[in-house]
Structure formats: structure tokens, C-alpha cells
């Protein structure tokens, strides 16, 4: 293994964060934020979307063999 463990961990973390940032706008196209003044409803929606994207990224970026 040419890379140190820390370098690989930083690369995986960076790749995962970049993937989350790329996927969120796509998910919002399919499931847009609710049009409401209820901040709790909007926060629940945002947290749900982010959780879904993070699960996708965990499976595709973090848990894949490198």
C-alpha cells in the first residue's frame, strides 16, 4: 500500500463530502422544499433529504473497496 492510512481516510472523507454536495441539488429537483412558513417542517424535510443522500454516499463511496 503506497498511501498511508490517514491520507486514504482524508481522501475518502473529501470524496464523500463532494458527492453529498453534488447529489443534494438533484434530490431537491425530485423532492423540493415544501412551500410553508413552518421552519420545523422545512428542517425535517432538509434533514430527511440529507440523511438519504448520506446513506447513498456511504454505500457508494465509503464502503466500496479501494
C-alpha positions as CSV (number, residue, x, y, z in Angstrom):
1,X,0.0,0.0,0.0
2,X,1.6,3.2,-1.1
3,X,-0.7,5.6,0.7
4,X,-0.8,6.0,4.4
5,X,-4.0,5.2,6.2
6,X,-4.6,8.8,7.2
7,X,-4.1,10.0,3.6
8,X,-6.6,7.5,2.4
9,X,-9.1,8.4,5.1
10,X,-8.9,12.1,4.2
11,X,-9.4,11.3,0.5
12,X,-12.4,9.2,1.2
13,X,-13.9,11.9,3.5
14,X,-13.3,14.6,0.9
15,X,-14.8,12.4,-1.9
16,X,-17.8,11.7,0.2
17,X,-18.4,15.3,1.1
18,X,-18.1,16.3,-2.6
19,X,-20.5,13.6,-3.6
20,X,-23.1,14.8,-1.0
21,X,-22.8,18.4,-2.3
22,X,-23.3,17.2,-5.9
23,X,-26.3,15.0,-5.0
24,X,-28.4,17.3,-2.8
25,X,-29.4,19.6,-5.7
26,X,-30.5,16.6,-7.8
27,X,-32.6,15.2,-4.9
28,X,-34.2,18.7,-4.4
29,X,-35.4,18.6,-8.0
30,X,-37.3,15.4,-7.3
31,X,-38.5,16.3,-3.8
32,X,-38.4,20.2,-3.5
33,X,-38.6,22.0,-0.2
34,X,-42.2,22.5,1.0
35,X,-43.7,25.9,0.5
36,X,-44.6,26.8,4.0
37,X,-43.6,29.2,6.7
38,X,-43.2,26.3,9.2
39,X,-39.5,26.2,9.8
40,X,-39.7,22.8,11.6
41,X,-41.4,21.2,8.6
42,X,-38.7,22.6,6.3
43,X,-36.0,21.4,8.7
44,X,-37.5,17.9,8.9
45,X,-37.6,17.8,5.1
46,X,-34.0,19.0,4.7
47,X,-32.7,16.5,7.3
48,X,-34.6,13.7,5.6
49,X,-33.1,14.5,2.2
50,X,-29.6,14.9,3.7
51,X,-29.9,11.6,5.5
52,X,-31.0,9.9,2.3
53,X,-28.0,11.4,0.4
54,X,-25.6,10.4,3.1
55,X,-26.8,6.8,3.0
56,X,-26.3,6.7,-0.7
57,X,-22.8,8.2,-0.4
58,X,-21.9,5.8,2.4
59,X,-22.8,2.8,0.3
60,X,-21.2,4.1,-3.0
61,X,-18.2,6.0,-1.8
62,X,-17.2,5.0,1.7
63,X,-18.0,1.2,1.7
64,X,-16.5,0.4,-1.7
65,X,-13.2,-1.3,-1.9
66,X,-10.3,0.9,-2.8
